[in-house]
Each structure stands twice: as structure tokens, then as C-alpha cells.
Amino acid sequence: MVKAAVIGAGLGGLSAAIMLRSAGFEVTVIEKNFHAGGKLMPVSLGDYHFDFGPNTITMPHVFSSVFEKAGVVMEDVLEFIKLPHHTKNFSPDGTELVFSHDSDYMKKQLKEQDPFGAENYDKFLKEIERLYRLSEAHFFPKMFKGPLDYLSPRLGAAFSQVRPLETMDHFFRRYFKSPNVLQALNRYATYIGSSPYVSPATFAMIAYLELVQGVYYVKGGNVKIAEALQRAASDMGVSFLMGSEVVSIQVKEKRAESLTLDSGEVIKADEFIMNADLLKAFPELVQEDDRPHFSDQKRDRYEPSISAFVILAGMNNISKKLHHHNVFFSSNYQREFHDLFKNGVYSTQPTIYISSSSYTDRQQSVNGDNLFILVNAPPLKKDGRLQVNPEEYKELIYDRLEAAGLPIREHLSVEKVITPQEIAAKFGAYRGALYGISANRKLDAFLRPGNFSRDIKNLSFAGGSTHPGGGSPMVTISGMNVAKALIKRHQ
Ligand SMILES: Cc1cc2nc3c(=O)[nH]c(=O)nc-3n(C[C@H](O)[C@H](O)[C@H](O)COP(=O)(O)OP(=O)(O)OC[C@H]3O[C@@H](n4cnc5c(N)ncnc54)[C@H](O)[C@@H]3O)c2cc1C
């Protein structure tokens, strides 16, 4: 039986483990934390339950296809709720625009706020669907082993059709005129940890996911997805070593032979799948001599995606103002991204995202709202320094919310601040990045490190820093893609 060792029980690691097990591999998953799901992590503060990490879930069919491999019908174990009108966008001038997959509902609002956009809306939906379909056909299932893969004529033809050289902001301006509407759409760049003023228009396809396919929430918390995947994997015979950190990988003649845990235990395997953030784990676990194509210097050239400054706030009231997903926009979005990416500093006028899952699922916090408050943060400096005083920044966020009509302090029951430093330490995320690598230079989105080590024959990568990219559905696809290739290798 082929032995596979998966480093990390993030969504990418879980999906790879299930696929490999379904093909008869003997699979061991090693995870340094005690929960499966990686950044999709449950946090409870007293009676308040939060999803840390993915609050916005799209593409449930991706998770469903993994469950299928485990012989589990997803609907039997998880209740995916499609949110009818999912995100309330609050503009600085007081305008409110609620995003929905219902195009009539959208057009009705646009007629008031952006008549040009209302007229173009159907055309816009058609174009973002085209971008999505091309990506689905050519980029999601594709594995990139090395630079030559980018030169395939079919891929080249597809690539030229997904507007790789136009920015997202420029693309949205073709269809909409209202600055508020443009700002709300431009926020989709942050889903890949990037700026709309530089990242390719290709990623406007994210709008297709939310404005056509819809936004989902899993009853009991999105963390239930990871819990159910781990259960399904265990039931198939996947072994989990939770609370065990891999500290090194031993390489001989371009093959990984074994890995060593923090306990000193050595585990041998035929295939090693690194779900841990490769930008951090690969250089840390493998000696530099054994990875000439991925030197420390090469790693340093990658620009990490944005990080996050998060406050979990349990409230003693239920706000009438809030929806499930909410965004309080800053008055100067361009400046905010300039601060984040060019200057590497925290914005003093940040856009603030709030998820209140108790809006949909009261059982998550019966005594009041469970607010997951997130502000985009620059990645940590190379020396790991945090560029802000967390207590002061938290107060600034509360001040801004109060000014926008959402008083927090007077209704707070419990709170917890989670900084990029904690994200880096807890999940082994390179410089605290949420989505691995940013797509801020035109081709970066497409030129991520490949799914297979070029130096070590039996080491592959699955997760946010490799293909097809960050975000919960993409990393799940990444794990499946890698597993499929390994299954083929051992047929
Ligand atoms: C605050 C926040 C908000 C987000 N919001 C969204 C959202 O709304 N929607 C969305 O789709 N995505 C969102 N994301 C992004 C999403 O969470 C990630 O893209 C995705 O979960 C990453 O999955 P992964 O498989 O790459 O690995 P990870 O989740 O990073 O898991 C990797 C695992 O490897 C483990 N590990 C690392 N090193 C070692 C080692 N040496 N030994 C053993 N184990 C190790 C880590 O502990 C971790 O469990 C968000 C992320 C964060 C942090």
C-alpha cells in the first residue's frame, strides 16, 4: 500500500487525505493544532461561538465532491443555508446597498443608486460568468509543475481571454459609475488578498460566485465543514496525529524519506503532501541544499497576501442595523490599499467587515450578536514585527463603528483580539498572510509556486500558497488536484 503523509489538516490537507484514502493509500495527517480545518477554526468565548477564518462560503459543490469520495452525502451531515440577501454595504455617505444573487433585487437597488449599472447589469453578469467558466475549465483543475506549463497553447489561449492585463477596478468601471457601487465590487480583490487597483480583472469572477451562485452559511458554524471532513476521513481509515508538529523532512537523493515530529518520532512515507503554508514550511522543514529551485532568497521575492486584524465581540444586544455580512467602507479606498500594500502600514481609516452569523443562526450566541470584526492588515514585516498597537487599533475601529451608527463598547459582553502575529504563529502562515501570495503584480496570480517540488520527487504542495490559490473552495480544489495526480502516479 502506498503510504502518504499529509502535513497540515487545513481544508487542502483534508481534501487530499480523503481522495488519497479513497484510492487505497495509507494516509496519515499530521497537524500541529488540536482542531482540523486550519484557518477555519472554531472559537468560543463563553456562550458566544464564532467562525475564525472563512465566514463567507461559496462553491459548496466543491466540498460536496470531497464528501462524495468518502462515501458521504454532504446534505446528510451538513446544512448549507443559501443567504438570500447576503452582504450589506454601508458607504461613507450613508447609502446602503445589499448584495444578493437575485438579479431583480440588485437591479432595483441599482436603478436608484447607479442607473448606468442597472442598465448594464445583465451584460455584466454575462461577462463575469464567462470569466468564471474559463477559469473553471482551464485554471482550477490545472496543476502547474514548472514554468513550461504556462506555455501550453491551450492554456495560453484561455489565459488571453480572462483579461489578465486589465485591473479589476478598470473592469468594473466599464459597467458601473457610482463610486459606492464600484467600491463594494472592488472589495472582491481582498478575497484573494490583493488590491483591486492592481490585481487582474480575471478575479472579477469572484463577483460571479457571490452575485449569481450565492453565499452560504453552514448551520452550527462554517467550522462544521472541517469537522465533518475530518470525521469522514477518520471513518475511511485516515490516521490523524493532532497536536503534533513536523519539525523537519529528511531528503536523500532528491526523495523525501521521512519526517520528524516535535516529539522526536520519525514517520516514513512514499509521498509527502505539504498543506502547511509552503512559503514558511518548505524552507523551515527542508535544508536549503535540498531545494535549489526554492532558495530562501526566492521565497523572499514572493509578496504575501494581506493579513487581518480581527476582533471577536460578543454583544448583549441584537443590532437592527446589521445583516449576516456587513461592510463599512472608508472614504478613500485607493488610499487604504496604498497604505496596505505600498507603505505596509495599517490604515487609519479602514474599511471594516463584520460577520454576524447569529443573524442567520441564533443558536451561535443566544444572548446577543456574535460579531466577527475584520480589518485588512498589511502582512507582518520580515522580522515578524506588528506595525500597530493592538489595543489602540481596536479602539480606533470601535470609534469608527460608533461614528457609523454601530455602538460596540456599551454592548460588549466579551471580546478577543487576534492579530497577524497570532495568525502567523497559530497556522504557520507566512508573515500572517490569509491567502498565501498576493496577486498584486500582473502575473503573480498565475505564477504561484507549482504543486510539485522541482527538487524533491515525492513532495507536493496543496493549499493557499500554491495553485489554484487561496480561499476555502480553492484550497480544497488544490488538495483534490494534487491527490488526483498522485493517484495517477501510483496506478
Ligand atoms: C481571518 C480570516 C478570514 C478569512 N475569510 C475567508 C472567507 O471569508 N472565505 C474564504 O473562502 N476564505 C477565507 N479565508 C482564507 C481561508 O481560510 C484560507 O484560504 C484556507 O482556509 C487555507 O487553507 P489551507 O488548506 O491552505 O491551509 P491552512 O488553513 O493554512 O492549514 C494549514 C495547516 O497546516 C498546519 N501546519 C503548519 N505547519 C505545520 C507543521 N510544521 N506541522 C504540522 N502542521 C502544520 C497548520 O496548523 C494548519 O492547520 C480567511 C482566512 C482568515 C485567517
The ligand as an SDF file (V2000), in Angstrom:
LIG
                    3D

 53 58  0  0  0  0  0  0  0  0999 V2000
   -9.3120   35.8580    9.3270 C   0  0  0  0  0  0  0  0  0  0  0  0
   -9.5040   35.0840    8.0530 C   0  0  0  0  0  0  0  0  0  0  0  0
  -10.6420   35.2930    7.2740 C   0  0  0  0  0  0  0  0  0  0  0  0
  -10.8400   34.5510    6.1010 C   0  0  0  0  0  0  0  0  0  0  0  0
  -12.0090   34.6840    5.4170 N   0  0  0  0  0  0  0  0  0  0  0  0
  -12.2840   33.8480    4.4010 C   0  0  0  0  0  0  0  0  0  0  0  0
  -13.5810   33.8030    3.8270 C   0  0  0  0  0  0  0  0  0  0  0  0
  -14.4960   34.5190    4.2580 O   0  0  0  0  0  0  0  0  0  0  0  0
  -13.8110   32.9170    2.8070 N   0  0  0  0  0  0  0  0  0  0  0  0
  -12.8330   32.0690    2.3500 C   0  0  0  0  0  0  0  0  0  0  0  0
  -13.0900   31.2580    1.4540 O   0  0  0  0  0  0  0  0  0  0  0  0
  -11.5930   32.1030    2.8640 N   0  0  0  0  0  0  0  0  0  0  0  0
  -11.2970   32.9560    3.8930 C   0  0  0  0  0  0  0  0  0  0  0  0
  -10.0600   32.9370    4.4770 N   0  0  0  0  0  0  0  0  0  0  0  0
   -8.9770   32.1670    3.8140 C   0  0  0  0  0  0  0  0  0  0  0  0
   -9.0630   30.6840    4.0950 C   0  0  0  0  0  0  0  0  0  0  0  0
   -9.2030   30.4850    5.4800 O   0  0  0  0  0  0  0  0  0  0  0  0
   -7.7990   30.0110    3.6240 C   0  0  0  0  0  0  0  0  0  0  0  0
   -7.5050   30.3220    2.2650 O   0  0  0  0  0  0  0  0  0  0  0  0
   -7.8790   28.4930    3.7300 C   0  0  0  0  0  0  0  0  0  0  0  0
   -8.5970   28.0670    4.8570 O   0  0  0  0  0  0  0  0  0  0  0  0
   -6.4620   27.9540    3.7930 C   0  0  0  0  0  0  0  0  0  0  0  0
   -6.4970   26.5520    3.7700 O   0  0  0  0  0  0  0  0  0  0  0  0
   -5.1710   25.7130    3.5460 P   0  0  0  0  0  0  0  0  0  0  0  0
   -5.6060   24.3280    3.2670 O   0  0  0  0  0  0  0  0  0  0  0  0
   -4.2770   26.3710    2.5640 O   0  0  0  0  0  0  0  0  0  0  0  0
   -4.3750   25.7400    4.9000 O   0  0  0  0  0  0  0  0  0  0  0  0
   -4.4590   26.2890    6.3650 P   0  0  0  0  0  0  0  0  0  0  0  0
   -5.8380   26.5560    6.7810 O   0  0  0  0  0  0  0  0  0  0  0  0
   -3.4550   27.3660    6.4850 O   0  0  0  0  0  0  0  0  0  0  0  0
   -3.9600   24.9920    7.1290 O   0  0  0  0  0  0  0  0  0  0  0  0
   -2.6320   24.5850    7.1470 C   0  0  0  0  0  0  0  0  0  0  0  0
   -2.4820   23.7210    8.3610 C   0  0  0  0  0  0  0  0  0  0  0  0
   -1.1210   23.2880    8.4620 O   0  0  0  0  0  0  0  0  0  0  0  0
   -0.7870   23.2590    9.8360 C   0  0  0  0  0  0  0  0  0  0  0  0
    0.6700   23.3030    9.9480 N   0  0  0  0  0  0  0  0  0  0  0  0
    1.5010   24.3000    9.6010 C   0  0  0  0  0  0  0  0  0  0  0  0
    2.7830   23.9560    9.8280 N   0  0  0  0  0  0  0  0  0  0  0  0
    2.7550   22.7050   10.3340 C   0  0  0  0  0  0  0  0  0  0  0  0
    3.7610   21.8110   10.7690 C   0  0  0  0  0  0  0  0  0  0  0  0
    5.0600   22.1260   10.7000 N   0  0  0  0  0  0  0  0  0  0  0  0
    3.3880   20.6110   11.2690 N   0  0  0  0  0  0  0  0  0  0  0  0
    2.0720   20.2650   11.3350 C   0  0  0  0  0  0  0  0  0  0  0  0
    1.0710   21.0740   10.9280 N   0  0  0  0  0  0  0  0  0  0  0  0
    1.4090   22.2820   10.4250 C   0  0  0  0  0  0  0  0  0  0  0  0
   -1.4650   24.4920   10.3940 C   0  0  0  0  0  0  0  0  0  0  0  0
   -1.6240   24.4220   11.7890 O   0  0  0  0  0  0  0  0  0  0  0  0
   -2.7980   24.4650    9.6600 C   0  0  0  0  0  0  0  0  0  0  0  0
   -3.7800   23.7650   10.3690 O   0  0  0  0  0  0  0  0  0  0  0  0
   -9.8440   33.6420    5.6590 C   0  0  0  0  0  0  0  0  0  0  0  0
   -8.6950   33.4410    6.4390 C   0  0  0  0  0  0  0  0  0  0  0  0
   -8.5440   34.1190    7.6340 C   0  0  0  0  0  0  0  0  0  0  0  0
   -7.3410   33.8150    8.5110 C   0  0  0  0  0  0  0  0  0  0  0  0
  1  2  1  0
  2  3  1  0
  2 52  2  0
  3  4  2  0
  4  5  1  0
  4 50  1  0
  5  6  2  0
  6  7  1  0
  6 13  1  0
  7  8  2  0
  7  9  1  0
  9 10  1  0
 10 11  2  0
 10 12  1  0
 12 13  2  0
 13 14  1  0
 14 15  1  0
 14 50  1  0
 15 16  1  0
 16 17  1  0
 16 18  1  0
 18 19  1  0
 18 20  1  0
 20 21  1  0
 20 22  1  0
 22 23  1  0
 23 24  1  0
 24 25  2  0
 24 26  1  0
 24 27  1  0
 27 28  1  0
 28 29  2  0
 28 30  1  0
 28 31  1  0
 31 32  1  0
 32 33  1  0
 33 34  1  0
 33 48  1  0
 34 35  1  0
 35 36  1  0
 35 46  1  0
 36 37  1  0
 36 45  1  0
 37 38  2  0
 38 39  1  0
 39 40  1  0
 39 45  2  0
 40 41  1  0
 40 42  2  0
 42 43  1  0
 43 44  2  0
 44 45  1  0
 46 47  1  0
 46 48  1  0
 48 49  1  0
 50 51  2  0
 51 52  1  0
 52 53  1  0
M  END
$$$$
